[in-house]
Amino acid sequence: MNRKQVKSDPPSGEGTISTRTEQKQVEDRVAIGANVVYETIRREGEEELQRPASALAWSALAAGLSMGFSFVAEALLMARLPDQP
């Protein structure tokens, strides 16, 4: 089976693909290397650590509340829904 049979349109305003090179990589399903992924994540982490301490604290609080409320929501659903599959 040939992947080149379907011709796709150039990137539109939807999604995160913004250049023709990125579009080509998606079409060819080019995998980036682990070292590129690692470096990208490392740089983003370094940028996050440059944020003020108060911003990090608010982010941590929001994440904690989000996780806590998700457990509460799951518990409420399990308590209120019938035990049938």
C-alpha positions as CSV (number, residue, x, y, z in Angstrom):
1,M,0.0,0.0,0.0
2,N,1.4,3.4,-1.0
3,R,1.0,6.3,1.5
4,K,1.5,8.8,-1.3
5,Q,-1.8,8.0,-3.0
6,V,-3.8,10.6,-1.0
7,K,-3.0,14.2,-1.7
8,S,-3.7,16.5,1.2
9,D,-4.4,20.2,1.2
10,P,-1.8,22.6,2.5
11,P,-2.0,23.4,6.2
12,S,-5.1,25.4,7.2
13,G,-5.7,27.4,10.3
14,E,-6.6,24.3,12.2
15,G,-4.1,22.3,14.2
16,T,-0.5,23.0,15.2
17,I,1.1,22.5,11.8
18,S,2.3,25.9,10.5
19,T,4.9,25.2,7.8
20,R,5.1,23.1,4.7
21,T,8.1,21.3,6.1
22,E,6.0,20.3,9.2
23,Q,3.2,19.2,6.9
24,K,5.7,17.1,4.9
25,Q,7.0,15.5,8.1
26,V,3.4,14.6,9.1
27,E,2.7,13.2,5.7
28,D,5.9,11.1,5.6
29,R,5.4,10.2,9.3
30,V,8.9,11.2,10.1
31,A,9.8,10.3,13.6
32,I,12.0,12.8,15.5
33,G,14.8,11.3,17.6
34,A,14.7,10.8,21.3
35,N,17.5,13.3,21.8
36,V,15.3,16.0,20.1
37,V,12.4,15.2,22.3
38,Y,14.6,15.2,25.4
39,E,16.2,18.6,24.5
40,T,12.8,20.1,23.8
41,I,11.4,19.0,27.1
42,R,14.5,20.1,29.0
43,R,14.4,23.6,27.5
44,E,10.7,24.0,28.4
45,G,11.5,22.9,31.9
46,E,14.3,25.5,32.1
47,E,11.9,28.2,30.9
48,E,9.3,27.2,33.5
49,L,11.9,27.4,36.3
50,Q,12.5,31.1,35.3
51,R,9.0,32.0,36.3
52,P,8.4,33.8,39.5
53,A,7.9,31.7,42.6
54,S,4.4,33.1,43.0
55,A,3.4,31.9,39.5
56,L,4.8,28.5,40.3
57,A,2.9,28.3,43.5
58,W,-0.4,29.3,41.8
59,S,0.3,26.7,39.2
60,A,0.9,24.0,41.8
61,L,-2.3,25.0,43.7
62,A,-4.3,24.8,40.5
63,A,-2.9,21.4,39.6
64,G,-3.5,20.1,43.1
65,L,-7.1,21.3,43.1
66,S,-7.7,19.8,39.7
67,M,-6.4,16.4,40.8
68,G,-8.4,16.5,44.0
69,F,-11.6,17.5,42.4
70,S,-11.2,14.8,39.8
71,F,-11.1,12.2,42.6
72,V,-14.1,13.7,44.2
73,A,-16.0,13.6,40.9
74,E,-15.1,10.0,40.3
75,A,-16.2,9.1,43.8
76,L,-19.5,10.9,43.3
77,L,-20.1,9.1,40.0
78,M,-19.4,5.7,41.5
79,A,-21.7,6.4,44.4
80,R,-24.6,7.6,42.2
81,L,-24.4,5.4,39.2
82,P,-25.8,1.8,39.2
83,D,-23.4,-1.1,39.5
84,Q,-24.3,-2.4,36.1
85,P,-21.8,-2.5,33.2
